[in-house]
Amino acid sequence: MALLLGITSRVGAIQVPVSLMLVAKDGRPIVDSWPDSSSYHSWNMKLSIYWGEGRPTEKKLPPHEAAFKLDLPDGYEGPITFMTNYSSPEQRFEFVIDAEGKVSPHSFVMVIDGMTFKGIEGPLTTRVLVTWGPGPPAAVHGGDDKPPLAVAFEDKTGEWCGKGDAGGSTASFGDFNDDGFVDVATGSGIWLNEGGRKFRNIGGGGAVIWGDVNNDGHLDRAQVSGPGPIRLGDGKGGFEVGPTPPGPFGAECVAASWGDIDNDGLLDIYYGGGSGHKDTLWRQDPENEEKWVKAAEAGGAYARSVVGCDFDEDNDIDFYVSNYWLVSNWLWVSDGKGGSSNRAGEFGAQGGNGHSVGACWGDMDNDGYLDIFAGNFAHSGQPQSRFLRNTGPAGKFTFRDKGPCGVGYQESYASPTLGDCDNDGDLDLFFTTVYGHNAARLYRNNGNWSFSDVTAEAGLGGLKVSYQAAWADVDNDGDLDLMTKGKLFINKGNENHWLKIRLKGDGKTVNTAAIGARVRIKLGDETLTRQVEGGGVGQGNQNDLTLHFGLGQHKEKVKYEVTWTNGAKQEGETGIDRMIRVEMKTRK
């Protein structure tokens, strides 16, 4: 049988030929490639299915949906024709045109689930590869020779939480009773992880971030929304109110993050002011009566996200602030002495100057330096979400705007978060939405600054309005699970290897939660880098403090290097497929 699908792009006056190949899930080609000359002209993708001759059966899909089910008539062996239309290239494809008008190769994946072909036992997943430029497709798997996504998620909310909704406003992961199983705070309460089998709601949730404020070895929590008081944990599940920055705070505060800005071993905290209030950076000061002093403040913006990172590796935490209202994002660079100033323009980190609602740090290209993803709420004509590559010491740690890198246009993107969900060694991107006509997306990292939409393939299709998005390995099986829209999605895993590392500072020169510390693992030509995050991922979320590394098919022991927040380095070696705890060795 033959399948035909035709797409052609027109960029300005340039007409680009398209090569297509339809392949089975195992990569076997079903048909050869060919050029075609259709065009983009509708907002929604429209699929016309021709069962041989006669009028087509039409199925209209929601905007940006790329998954659908087809059931062929029993015994049908004739031709099928697929025709797809899009309103503009930006809705599905990214085009990079050089000075000579040449278009770089780029791929997109369409998943067709449940289709049966003669000679191939079904159901099977087929994939359409589009390569922009002349010639045959560069790969049959949809992006830089990456194999089909070998991971899927299953909604286990009812089984784990006793009901179908665990609270969908925010999610912050942290093992506050130190039993080795990560707990989570959501809008409906704090959920205690009972042995990696289920969660139990013990109350007291909301938007919080976890950190060890008093360096007693137990996680404490700061209320983000409002915000409320800082509560000190006893390591057994109990909390009491502790010293709290005096404010004032805006009622619309939705963002906060921990970080040591002056390298004194104590966690400081940045609160976004929300609408109509100033952002404030508070520094712990044991000599002060209130235990907190104001280190910096700024107004005139609407902070929707705050994420900390020592991006310039000078041993103090800096903060990236996602600003709404078409205000450039801020990069607060600490001076190591308790002071901080916005230097986003100097470092090229403004993020497109457009309605940013969330951001996250992560080494997207495995070069050892932490990059930024700025998630923009892009109304018509406004800047889209973009990746900002950290140039490292050779480039004085400035940022180079890489653009969307395959993250398709959607108006109402919200909270982004990074995690290696398929354990292949690079960070993937999950991105929520807050408009009902849009949907959350999972983008797989293909390497070389290319990302592919694998939402439907991963079993995450159809997720609508939510700011909640955070990663953690809740069942300790070595792969990352996802909390979003009040749902707990358990990762079914694959055969790739992994390593988890839990750090503990000395409580004197480095905070015990090790927030801001980095771990690097060298694998071949790549350097996998992870940092302990102090909260604020997306809007009001927090990934697990335990660092997670996917190792792909690497089977040998790995060497790791810890860089603590005071600049001290510590090396070690360990086996794979395990979690280890690394405590800081204090020099005598």
N, C-alpha and C positions, 0 to 999 in steps of 0.2 A: 504494500500500500504506500501511498505518497501523502505527505503532509506539506502544505504550503502555508507560509506565513511571510507577509511582505511588509517591510518598514523601510522608509527612506527619510533621511533628514535633510532639511534645508536650513543652513545657517547663513543669514544675510544673503549674499548672492552666490554662496558656495553650495553646490549640490554634492552630497557625500554618498557614494555607493555603499551598500550594506551587504555584508556576507552573513548568512545564517546557517546554523546547524542545529538540528534537533537530536538530542541524545537521551538514552536511557539513564537511570540512576547510576548504573555501574560504568557509565562513560561510553558504552557502545553506540556508535552512530546509527540513527534510524534512517536518515536521508542525508544526501550530500548538501553542500552549500550552493547558494545561487544569489544573484542580485535582484532587486525589485525596485519599483518606482512609485509606491504609495506615498502618502503625506500625513502630517499631523494636522487634525482640525477639530477635535472635540475635547471638552473638559473631562468627561468620564471615558475610561477605556470601554470600548464597545466590541464585543466578541460576536462575530457572525460565524455560525457553524453550518457548513454545507455537508449534508449527508448524500454525497454523490450528486446527482442532478436534482433540479427543483429549487424551490424557495428555501432560504436559510432559516434555521432556528436561531433566534437572537437572544443573547443574554447580556444585559447591561450591568456592569460592575460598579461599585462605589469608587470614588476617586482614589487612585493610587493602590487599589487592591490588585494583587497579581496572583491570586490563588483561586482556583475554581475546580469543580468536579464535573466530569463528563462520563456518561454511561453509553457506550456504543450499543446499537441494536445487536441482538444475538446473531452471530454468524456473519456480521457485516465485515467485508474485506475491501470495500471500495475506497476511493479517495476522500480525504477530508481537507477542507480549506479553512485556514484561520486568517482573519484580517483584524488587525489592531490599530487603533487610532488614539493619539494623544494631542492635547491642545498645544503643547510646546515642548521642546527638548528638555527644558529645565525640570519638568515634572517627573521624569524618570532617568534621564541621561545627563551626564556632565560632558561638555565639550571643551577641549583645550586646543586653541588654534594658534599656531605660531605665526611669525612675521611673513612667511611665505604662503599662508593660507592652508597649511597642512593640518590635519586633525589627528591627534594622537589616538592610539587604540584604546577603546573602552568597552566594557561589557555590561550586560544586564541579564538578570535571570528571571524567567517566568516559570512558576511551578504549576504543573498540571497533575493533580492527584487523582488516582482512581481510573486511569485510562488503560485499556487493554488492547494489545496488538497481537496479530497472528504470529505465532512462533515465540512470543514473549509472555511468560506467565505474569499475570497482574494480581492485584493492582501494582502499578509502578509509578515512580515520579519521573517526569520528563523535564528537561531543561532546555530553554531556548537561549542560545548564545548569539549576541549581536556584536560584531566587531566593526568599529567605525574606521573606514579606509578600504582600499582595494585589497583583493586577495582573499584567501580562505580564513576562517576564524583562527586566531592565535591559540586558542585552547577550547576544549569542548566542555569545560566545567564551569565557565563563567567567572573568570577573573584571575589572571596571572598564574595559570596552571594550578589553582587550588582545587582539591577534590571536593565533591559534594559535601555539604555540611553534615558532619558526623555527630550530631547532638540534637536532642529534642527535649522539650520541657512538658511536664504534666501538672495540671492544677490539682494540688493535694490539700487545699485549704480546709475542706470539710474534714478530711482524715486527720490533719495535724491540729486544727484549731477548734474542732467540734462544731463548726458552722462554716458557711460559704463565704464569709467576709471577715477579715481580720483587722479592718480599719484602714481606709485607703488614702489618708491625707499625707502622711510621711512615713518613712521607715528608717530607723537607726539601729544598727546591729552592734552589740557589745556583750561580752561574757562578764556580766557584773557580779556573778557569784563564783567565778573562777573554777567552774567544774569541767572546763574543757569543751562545753557546748555553747555556741553563741546564742544569746537571747536577742529580742528585738522590741523596740518601742514603736508603737504606731498610734494613730489618732484615737484608738479605742482602748489603749492600755499598754502596759508592759507585759510581754509574753515570755514566760520562763520556759526555756528549752529543757524538757525532761528526757534526758538520755538520748537525744537524737531521734526520737520517735514521735513526739507531739509537743505542742506548746500549751501552757496554762496561763490564762490571763490573771495577773495579780493586781491590776489597777495601776493608776498613776502614770498614764502614758502622755500622749501629745507629741509635739515636735521637740525633740531633745537631741543633744550631742553628748557623747561619752568621752571622758578623760579623767585622769587622776590629778585632781587639783591640789590635794594636800600630800601627795607622794607617799601614801601609806600602803600602796600596793593594791588598792581596791578602786574599781571604776566609780566615778561620780558622774552626775548628769546636770547639765545646764538646760533650763527651759528656753527654747528659742522663741516661740510665738508669745508675744506679749512685751518682753519676755518675763519669765518668773524667776524664782530664786534658784541658786545653785544648791543641789542636794548631794550630800556626802554619803557614799555607800560604805557599808560595813563588811562587804564581801560575803554576806550570808543572805542577801536579798532585802535588807533593811536600808532605809535612807533617813537622814536628818538634814535640816536646813543649815547651810554653812555660810560663811562670809560671801556676800554678793555685791557686785558693782552697784553703786547707788543710783545710776541712771542720770537724767530721765531717759526713758525708752519710749519709742513709738508703739502704739497698739498694733500697727501693721507690720511690725518686725517679723520677718519670715526667714532670716538668714543669720547664721553665726558660725564661728569656727575657732578651734583651739590652736595655739602655737606659741612657742617660746621665742619672743622677739629680741630678748636681750641676753640670751645664753646664760641664764642663771639657774637653770634646772627646774624652773617653775612655769607652769602653763599660763599663758595670757589668753585673752579672748577678744575677738572682733565681733561686734554686733552691727548688723545692717539696720539703718534707721527706719526703713520702710518709707511710706509716703508722708512727706511733710516733716520728717525728723532727721537729725544728723546721724551719720554713721559714727561709731565711737570704738576706738581701740583701747582696751583696758589692760593695764599691766599689774601683775601681782607685786605687792610691796609689803613684806612682813613687818616693816618698820612703821607703816601707816596704820592709823587707828581703824580704818575701815578695810584694811588689807588690800585695797585696790586704788590705783591712781590712773587718771586719764592720760594716755600716751599720745593720742592724736584724735582728731575728729574732722568731719567734712560734711557739708550739706549740698543741697541742690540736685540730688539724684534720688533714685528709688532702687535701693539694693534688693535684688531678688535672690542672690546667691553669693556666698563668701566661701572660698576654699584656700587653704594655706599650703605653702610649699617653699622649701629653700631652693628655688630654681637656679640661683646663681652660686650655690654651694659655698656661702661665706659663713655658715654656721648660725644663721638666725632665720626665723620663719618670715616669709613674705606672704601677702594676701592678694588674691585676685577676686575682684568684686564685679559681678554681673549687674549692670544698671539698666533699668527700664526707661521709658519715656525718651527714647532716641538720644540717650546720653552715652558718651563713650565709656567703656569699661575702665575700671581703675586697677592699677597694679601698685599696691602699697609695698615699697621696698624698705626693709628695716635697716637701721644703721648699726645694729648690734649693741647699742647703748640705751635702748628703750625708746628711741625716736623712729619715726616712719614717715614717708612722704610718697605721694602718688607720682610715679614715673612711667606710666603706661605709654605715653607718647615717645619718650626716649627709647624705650625697649621695643616699640612696635607691637604693643599688646592691647590696643583699643578694642579689638574684636569686631570690627566692622561698623561701629557706631550705630548699632541698631537693636533696640528692644531685646536685650539679652535677658534671659530669665533663668539661666543656669549654666554652670561651667564645671569642668573637671580637669584635674591634672593626670598625666600618664605618659609614659614613654611609648608613643605610637609606632616608632620606627626602630626600636631596639638598638639605639645608638648610645644608650647610657644616660640620656638627659631627658628631663621631664618636660613634656609639651603641654599645650592647653587646647581643649576643645571648648569653644564658646557657642552655646546654643541660643540662637536668635529667634524671637517671635516675629516672623517676617510677614507683615502685611504687604499688600501689593506694592512693588517698587522699593521695598526696604531690604537691607542687607540680609543675606541668608546666613545660616550657621556656618562656622568655619573652623578649620584646624590651624593652630599657630605652632610652628616648629621651633623648638629651642635649638639655637645654633651651637650651644656649648661654649667652652672657653675660647675656642678659636674665633668665634664670632661674638665674643664678649657677652654671651648669654642673651643676646637679643632674639626677637621672634620674627620668623618669616611666615607671612600669610600664605597658606597652602590652599585656601578656598574650601569648598564643600567636600572634595575628595570622594565623590560618589554618594554622599548623603543627599537624597532627593529632596526637592522643594516640597515643603508643607508649611502652611501658614502658621499653625499653632503648636509648634514644637515647644516642649516645656523642660522637664528635668532630664539631663543626660547623666549617664554613669558608665564607667569603663570597668570591664572585667574580662578575663580570658575564659569565656564560657565553654569553648571546645578544647581547652588544654593543648593548643597547638603552639603556644609560646608568645602570641601577640594579643594585644588588648582589643576586645570587641566593644561595640558601643550600643547601649540600649537607650532609647529616647522616648519620653512620654509625650502626650498631647493633651490640650485642654479645650479644643473645639470638637463638637460631636461629629462633624463631617470629616475629621481626620482620625488617625489611629496611631497608637504607639508602634515603634519600629525597632527591630534588632538588626544592626549592621555588623557583618563579619569583616574583620581586618584581613585583607588579602595581601598585605605587605606593599611596599613601595607607594605608600600614601593612597591606597585604593580601598574603598569599602563597598560591600555588596549587601543589598537588602535580603535577608534570609528569614524575615518575620514568619511567613506562612510555613516555611520549611521547618522551623523550630517549634511550631505549635503555639505561637504567640499572636496569631492573627485576630483581628476584631477587638483589641483592647482599646477602649475609648478614654474619656476624660480622667486624668489623674496627674498629680505632681509626684506621686510616690514611685521611687525607683532606687533599689539598693541590692548589692550582691553580698552573699555569704554562703559558706558551706555549712548548712544547718544540720545535715546528717553525717558529717565527717567522712564522706566517701571520696573526697578528693576533687570534686568538681563543684562549681559555683551554682548556687540556687538563687532565684530571683523573687523579690517581693515587689509587687506593683499592683495598683488599683484594688487594694485590699485582698489580693490573692497571693498565695505562696505557690510558686512554680518550682517543682523539684526537677533538677537536671538528671536525665536518665543516664548520662555519662557515655563514655566511649573507651577505646583501648589506649588512648594517650596517657602518658605518665605525668606525674605532678609532684609538687613539694609545697608544704605550708610551713611558714616560719612565724612564730610568736616572739616578739622582742620585749625585753624588760630593761629599762634604764636603771641606773644606780640610785635614783631618787635624790641625788646631790647635785651633780652637774648635768644630768639628763633626766627628764621626767620619767617616772616608772612606766607609764603607758607607751613611752618611746615615740610619741607623736612627732612626726617630722623626720624620723630616722629613715634611712634608705638601705635597701639590700640589693646588691648586684650579683648576678650569676652569669658566667661566661659560658655560652654554648656555641661552639664553632666561631663563626664570624660575627655573631650577634651577642649583645649584652642585655640580658633581661633585667630591668630595673623596676622596683616597686617601692613605694613610700607608705609609711603608716599615716593614715589620713585623720585629721582632727575634726571631721564633720563638714557639713555645708554642701555636700555633693548634690548637684541639682538644686532644688529648692527645699532645704530643710531635711535632707537625708544624710545617711552615713553608712558607708561600707564597713565590713568587719575590720577590726584592727589587726587581725591575723593576716599576714601577707600570703598571697596565693600565686604560685607559678605553674603554668602549664609547661610541660617539657617535651611535648610531642612524643616521638618514638625514641628519645634518648633513654638508654637503659643503664648507663654507668653511674657511679657516684658523681656528685657535683660539688664544686668548690663555690663557696659564697663569701662575700665581703660585706660587712655591715659598716655603714658610716653613721655614727651617732650624731646627735644634734650639736654636740660640742666639737665636732670634727674628728674625734678619735675613730680609728678604724679597727675592725676585729675580723679575722678570717677564720674559716672553718670548712669542714668537709662532711658530707652526709650522704646516706643512701636516698633513694627516690621513693615515691609513693608513701609518704609519711608526713606527720607534723612534728616539728621539733621546737623546743623553746631555747632561746639564746639570751642569756643574761649578760649584761655589760660587765666586763672585767675592768675594775678600777685600778689604775696604775698606782703602785705604792711608792 
